Amino acid sequence: MSDIDQIVVETAARLFADDVTPQLRNAAEAGSWPQALWEAVADLGLPEALVPEQAGGYGLDPLVALAVVRTAARFAVPLPLAETLWANRLLAAAGLSRPSGPVTFFAPATSAPSVDPLQITRSADGWRLVGHAPRVPWGAQADVVVVADSADGPMIARVPAGRATVTAGDNLAAEPRDDLAFDLVLPADSVAPAPRLALSLQEAGAALRAIQMAGALERVLELSVRYASERVQFGRPIGKFQAVQQNLAILAGQTAAAGGAADLAAEALAEDLDPLPIAIAKARTGEAASSACAIAHQVHGAIGFTHEHELHHFTRRLWAWRDEYGNDTHWNARVGAAVTAAGADGLWPLITAA
């Protein structure tokens, strides 16, 4: 990472450190949209970071932009920054206009397809979009990018905020996950043939969650080590006890493994969305999240379960993100299928390529 790239990540980290307070996180969980924080993020140009310069964006190195996503997760930033970065990249690839506000995207689950899938047809006024999109991140607050089937093939569409019928929901971390029902007509300039990137939305979502889990795990490790050095029991910090040290070592190992897996996911997002490294990354970071959250709460004891302590902002996100865009079982099955398909002669090349 160049000096300029490092400055971008450090500037974002300073913004998050200063502005993302426990009070702001709690207000966001109660349903308040952090407009001032969004404006500060937009002023840094982060929502347009993955959009090429020739398309009017900032053309940041994708690995740097995704490092910012990881940093945002380390501060539990209550914004759809990851979703906006990727949705704006999709809109730019499709030649569609991008809003100034937040954008999100809907990725249908291949393992459990919607009973009312999205369909789009030509109409006299443009395109008619009909169907249901469950559990869309920040679906009520953001413009939504969807891919719908049509007689002409898959189409990408941008639906302005407020145009869908919303059934509000959230995940375990109280991040909005809204069910959206569509039955509306969109103007022709809001719809275009889906670019190749838009056909792998579940893989993109899984990669983004793997990157975010790596960032949150880094913060969980930091909090646990600090608490173990400060909490005194039997006349000395609990971090001096061998059992606690052993658990912290396991937590550090899981965090490091998740970080390496997230690097695989970031490289896949930056290049060609190869599903195998994304599958490996999502499965490995999910496994790390399960182990790390248990250890962190053991180390913190009762205080880690209180609302006043900040640990829960990260462990609840880890538990929620672990299951989004496919859980560990789903992605381990994808890895197993790839290994089986490679066969005995192809196994070693497959491992070394991943």
N, C-alpha and C positions, 0 to 999 in steps of 0.2 A: 504494500500500500504506500503510495507516494505521500510526501509531506502535505500536499493540498488535500488529498483524500483523507488523511488523518485529521486535518483541521475540520473538514466537514463533519466527521463522526464526533469529534470532540465538541464542536459547537452545538450539535444536536444534544449531546449528553449534558452540557451545561444548561441548555434550555429546559430539558426534562428535570434535571436536578433542582432547578430554581422554581419551576412552575407546577410540577406534578406533586402536590402536597397530599397528605392523607385526607384533608378536608375536601380537596377537589375529587379524589377518587371516590370518597363516600358519597358526595353529591352526584357524581356520575352514576353510581350504582343505584341511587334513588330516582334516576330518570332525568337528571339535568344535563343538557348538552353543553360541554365546556367550550363555548364559542371563543372566548379569549385565547384559550390554548390552541384551538384550531387556527385562528388568525396568525398566531405566532409561528406555528408550524408552516403555514402557507407562506408567510413572509420569508422563510428560509428557502422556499422553493421545493420543499420535500415532496409534495404531492405530484410534482412534475418531474421528479428525478429520473424516472425510467423512460421518459418520453424523449426520443432523439431530438437533437437540436434542429434538424431540418423540418421537424413536425411542430416546432414551437416550444419544445421542452428544454430541459437542462442537460440532457444527455450524459448524466453521471454514469461512471463505470457501474454496471449492475451489481458487482460484488460490494462496492462501497454503499450503494443504496440499500442493499440487503443487510449490510452491517448496521445501518441506521435502524432498520426494522428490529434487529436483534437488540440494539441499544434501547429502543423504545420499550421492548418487553422487559428489559432489566429494570425499568422504572415503572412498569405497569401503567403505561400511558393509556388512558381510557378513550382512545380515538381509533377509527378504522384506518390507520395509516397504512398498514400492510395491504389491506383491500384496495385502498385508493391508489397506491403505487401501481399495483398490477392492473386494476381496471382502467386507469388512464393509459397504460401501455397498450392494452387491448384496443381501446378506442382509437389511439393514434395509428395502430397497425391497420385498423379497418377504415381509416380516413374519416372518422366521425368526430364531431366537435366535443370538447371536454368542458364540463362545468367548472366553476371556480370553487365550488364547495366539495364536500366529501363524496366519494363514489364507492360503491361496493359491487360485488358480483355474486351470482348464484351458480353454484356447481352442483348439478344433480348427482345424487349418489348412485353409482353404477350397481351397487349391491342391493339397493332398495329403491328402484325407480319410482317417481311420483305416480300416483294413481290418476293424476290429471296433468299430464305433461304439457309443456309449453308448445303452442302451435302459433304460427304466424302466417297470415294470408294477405294477398294484395286486396286493397279496397279502393274505392273511388277517391278517397282522401289520403291514402298512404298505405299503411300496413295495420291490420287488425291483429292484436296480440291477445291470446286467450290461454289461460292455464293457471297453474298453482306453483309457487316457489316456496317451499318450507324452509324455515330457519335461516333466513338471510341475515348475515351480520349487519347490524345498523340499518335494516331495511326500511324503517320509517323515516330515518333522518337523512338518508343519502340517495342520490341518483343510483339507479340499479342497472348494471350491465347483465343481460341475459343472452343465452343462445337458444334459439327456438327452431324447430323443424318447419320447413316450408316445402312447397312443390319444387322450388328452385334449389333445395339443399339447405344446410344449416345457415341461419342468419343471426347476426349479432345486432342487438338493439339496446339503446339507452333509454330507460324509462325515468323521466324526471320524478323527483321526490314528491309524494303526495298524490300520484296518479293511480296507485294500487289500493286495493282494500286490504287493510292491515289488521292482522290479529297479533297483538304484541306478545312477545315471549323473551326469554333470556336463557343464558347458560348458567352453569354453576357459579361462575364468577360475576354474575349479574351484568354481563355484557349483552346488549340487545341481540336477539336472534328471532326475528319477526317472520311470521307466515304472511306471504303476499299472494293475493288473488288478482289476476289481471283479466280484464275484459274491456279493452280500450283500443282506440285508433291512434297510431303514432304517425307523425309526418314522415315523408319519404327520406328526409335528411337525417333521421334518427336511426335508420336501419341500413345495414350493408351486409354483403356476404361475409360469413365468419372467417377471419384469418386462421391460419393453422394453430396459432397459440391459443385461440379461444376454444379449440376442440379438446383441450387437455386441462379443463378448469379444475377437476378434482385433483389432478397431480399438482397443479400450481398451488391450490389451497393447502394440500398436504405439505408441500415444501415450505410454504410460508409459516405454517404452524410449527414445523420442525425447527425452523430458525428462531421463531419466537420462544419455543420451549427452551432452547439453548440459552437465550438471554435471561429468561426467568430463573433457570437453574443456577446461573452465575450469581444472581442476587440471593437466592436461597442459601447457597453455600456461604456467601459473604455474611449474611445475617446469622447463620448458625455458628460460624467460627467466632464472630464477634461476641455473641451471647455466651458461648462456652468459655471465653476468656474473661468475661465480666461477672458471670454468675458464680458466687462463692458458696460452697457447701463443705461442711466438715473442715473449715479453716483454709480451703484453697479453691481456686477456680475449678469448675467441673471439667474444663478442658485438660486438666492435669491427670485425670483418671484414665486408665488405659482403655476401659470399655468405651468411653466417650471418644477418645482419640481414634480408636478403631472404626467407630461409626463415621466419624468425620472423614477419615481416609477413604471409606467406601463412598461417601457422598462426593468427595473430590474426584474420585475415579469415575463415578457416574456422570458428573458434570463435564469432565474432560471428554468422555466418550460421546456425550451428546453434542459437545462443541464440534468434534470432528465430523460427526454425522451431519450436523447442520451445514458444515462447509461443503459436504457432498451435495446437499439440497440446493445450496446457493449456486454452486457451479452448474447444476442441472437447470436451474431457473435462468441463469445468465446465458446458457447456450441453447440446448435443443429440447429441454424438458424430457430427457431420458427417464423413463418410468422406473428403471431398476434402482439407481442411486436414490431416487426420491422415496421409493418403497423402503429401502434399507434405512434411510434417514428417519422417516416417520416412525417406523417400528422401533428403532434404537432409541430415539428421544422419548418415545412413549414409555418404553421400559425404564429408562433412566428417571423419568418423572415419577413413576410409581414408587421406585425404591427411594428416591431422594426426598419426596414429601414425607414418607413414613419416618425416615431418619431425622429430618428437620424438626418434625413435631415431637419426636422423642427427646431430642436435645433441648428443645425449648420448654418442654413440659407443659404445665397448665397455661402459662402465659401465651404460648403460641396459638392457643385456641380462642383467645379473646379477640373481640372486635377491635379493641384499642391497639393491639400490636399489628404491625404491618405484614407479618409473615403470611397471613391468610390471603392477602391480595395476590400473592404469587402462587401459593399452593393451589388455591381454587382455580386460577387460570391454567395451571399445569394439568390439573385433573380434567378441566373442560377441554382444553386444546388437544389433550391426548386422544380424545374420542372424535374430534371433528375431522371431516374429510377422510374418514376411514380410521378405525381403531387399530390397535396392534395386530389383532387377529387377521383383519383384512389385508394389511400390508405384508405381514409375514407370509400369508398365503400367496400373495403376488411374488414375493421373493422365491418361495418354494416352487411355484409354477415356472419361473424363469430358470431355476436350477435344473428342474426336471426336463424342460425343453432343450437345455444345452446338452444334456447327456454326459456320459463319462468323458468323452474326448473334449468336450467344450467347457467343462467345469473350471479348469484352471484358467483358461483365457477369460472366462466370465468373471472370476474372482479378481484377477489382476486388473481387468478393465474397470471394474467398479471402484 
